[in-house]
Amino acid sequence: MQSDEQVKGNIAANVRRLLTARGWSQFDLSRKTGEKQPTINRICNGKNIPSAAILSRIAEAFDVSIDRLVADSQENSTVAS
């Protein structure tokens, strides 16, 4: 089982990787999810673990599973565009 710090790090790394792969900014993701940009920033910097609702909206915006967002970033070395 992963610690909270590992989960935060995994989500942050995966969201940053997906942002880069899509050519999106944090602001773009905030608009697509309806979340405030500071919230997205804290997630991308590994400072917060998003709620299930926010995680779901992020996954939907990227068209990926929630599992893909929380998985160890080493397992997600390739990202579908």
C-alpha positions as YAML, in Angstrom:
chain: A
units: angstrom
residues:
- id: 1
  name: MET
  ca: [0.00, 0.00, 0.00]
- id: 2
  name: GLN
  ca: [1.25, 3.46, -0.92]
- id: 3
  name: SER
  ca: [1.73, 6.25, 1.58]
- id: 4
  name: ASP
  ca: [-0.02, 9.59, 1.16]
- id: 5
  name: GLU
  ca: [3.28, 11.10, 0.03]
- id: 6
  name: GLN
  ca: [3.69, 8.44, -2.67]
- id: 7
  name: VAL
  ca: [0.12, 8.97, -3.89]
- id: 8
  name: LYS
  ca: [0.62, 12.76, -4.03]
- id: 9
  name: GLY
  ca: [3.86, 12.29, -5.94]
- id: 10
  name: ASN
  ca: [2.34, 9.81, -8.38]
- id: 11
  name: ILE
  ca: [-0.66, 12.02, -9.12]
- id: 12
  name: ALA
  ca: [1.56, 15.09, -9.52]
- id: 13
  name: ALA
  ca: [3.97, 13.33, -11.89]
- id: 14
  name: ASN
  ca: [1.18, 11.80, -13.94]
- id: 15
  name: VAL
  ca: [-0.81, 15.03, -14.25]
- id: 16
  name: ARG
  ca: [2.33, 16.96, -15.25]
- id: 17
  name: ARG
  ca: [3.20, 14.28, -17.82]
- id: 18
  name: LEU
  ca: [-0.32, 14.40, -19.28]
- id: 19
  name: LEU
  ca: [-0.29, 18.20, -19.39]
- id: 20
  name: THR
  ca: [2.97, 18.12, -21.33]
- id: 21
  name: ALA
  ca: [1.77, 15.37, -23.67]
- id: 22
  name: ARG
  ca: [-1.38, 17.35, -24.50]
- id: 23
  name: GLY
  ca: [0.37, 20.71, -24.68]
- id: 24
  name: TRP
  ca: [-1.95, 22.06, -21.97]
- id: 25
  name: SER
  ca: [-1.21, 24.52, -19.21]
- id: 26
  name: GLN
  ca: [-2.48, 24.21, -15.66]
- id: 27
  name: PHE
  ca: [-4.94, 26.96, -16.56]
- id: 28
  name: ASP
  ca: [-6.24, 24.84, -19.47]
- id: 29
  name: LEU
  ca: [-6.81, 21.94, -17.09]
- id: 30
  name: SER
  ca: [-8.55, 24.20, -14.58]
- id: 31
  name: ARG
  ca: [-10.97, 25.35, -17.28]
- id: 32
  name: LYS
  ca: [-11.63, 21.80, -18.47]
- id: 33
  name: THR
  ca: [-12.30, 20.52, -14.94]
- id: 34
  name: GLY
  ca: [-14.00, 23.57, -13.44]
- id: 35
  name: GLU
  ca: [-11.42, 23.63, -10.64]
- id: 36
  name: LYS
  ca: [-9.63, 26.78, -9.55]
- id: 37
  name: GLN
  ca: [-6.13, 27.14, -10.97]
- id: 38
  name: PRO
  ca: [-4.48, 27.24, -7.50]
- id: 39
  name: THR
  ca: [-6.07, 23.84, -6.77]
- id: 40
  name: ILE
  ca: [-4.59, 22.41, -9.98]
- id: 41
  name: ASN
  ca: [-1.24, 23.97, -9.10]
- id: 42
  name: ARG
  ca: [-1.19, 22.32, -5.66]
- id: 43
  name: ILE
  ca: [-2.03, 18.95, -7.26]
- id: 44
  name: CYS
  ca: [0.70, 19.36, -9.90]
- id: 45
  name: ASN
  ca: [3.22, 20.28, -7.20]
- id: 46
  name: GLY
  ca: [2.33, 17.28, -5.04]
- id: 47
  name: LYS
  ca: [1.01, 19.40, -2.17]
- id: 48
  name: ASN
  ca: [-2.56, 18.02, -2.17]
- id: 49
  name: ILE
  ca: [-4.26, 14.73, -2.80]
- id: 50
  name: PRO
  ca: [-7.37, 15.66, -4.78]
- id: 51
  name: SER
  ca: [-10.79, 14.47, -3.66]
- id: 52
  name: ALA
  ca: [-12.37, 11.61, -5.58]
- id: 53
  name: ALA
  ca: [-14.63, 14.11, -7.37]
- id: 54
  name: ILE
  ca: [-11.71, 16.28, -8.51]
- id: 55
  name: LEU
  ca: [-9.67, 13.23, -9.50]
- id: 56
  name: SER
  ca: [-12.61, 12.01, -11.55]
- id: 57
  name: ARG
  ca: [-12.90, 15.36, -13.38]
- id: 58
  name: ILE
  ca: [-9.16, 15.38, -14.09]
- id: 59
  name: ALA
  ca: [-9.29, 11.81, -15.42]
- id: 60
  name: GLU
  ca: [-12.27, 12.73, -17.60]
- id: 61
  name: ALA
  ca: [-10.51, 15.81, -18.97]
- id: 62
  name: PHE
  ca: [-7.50, 13.70, -19.97]
- id: 63
  name: ASP
  ca: [-9.68, 10.76, -21.06]
- id: 64
  name: VAL
  ca: [-7.76, 8.35, -18.83]
- id: 65
  name: SER
  ca: [-8.73, 6.16, -15.90]
- id: 66
  name: ILE
  ca: [-8.34, 7.28, -12.31]
- id: 67
  name: ASP
  ca: [-6.03, 4.28, -11.89]
- id: 68
  name: ARG
  ca: [-3.71, 5.81, -14.47]
- id: 69
  name: LEU
  ca: [-3.54, 9.04, -12.47]
- id: 70
  name: VAL
  ca: [-2.68, 7.37, -9.17]
- id: 71
  name: ALA
  ca: [-0.42, 4.60, -10.48]
- id: 72
  name: ASP
  ca: [3.29, 4.71, -9.84]
- id: 73
  name: SER
  ca: [4.63, 7.12, -12.45]
- id: 74
  name: GLN
  ca: [7.23, 4.52, -13.48]
- id: 75
  name: GLU
  ca: [4.35, 2.37, -14.74]
- id: 76
  name: ASN
  ca: [3.06, 5.27, -16.84]
- id: 77
  name: SER
  ca: [6.19, 6.00, -18.85]
- id: 78
  name: THR
  ca: [4.17, 6.18, -22.06]
- id: 79
  name: VAL
  ca: [1.14, 8.41, -22.40]
- id: 80
  name: ALA
  ca: [-1.40, 8.17, -25.17]
- id: 81
  name: SER
  ca: [-2.09, 11.50, -26.80]
...
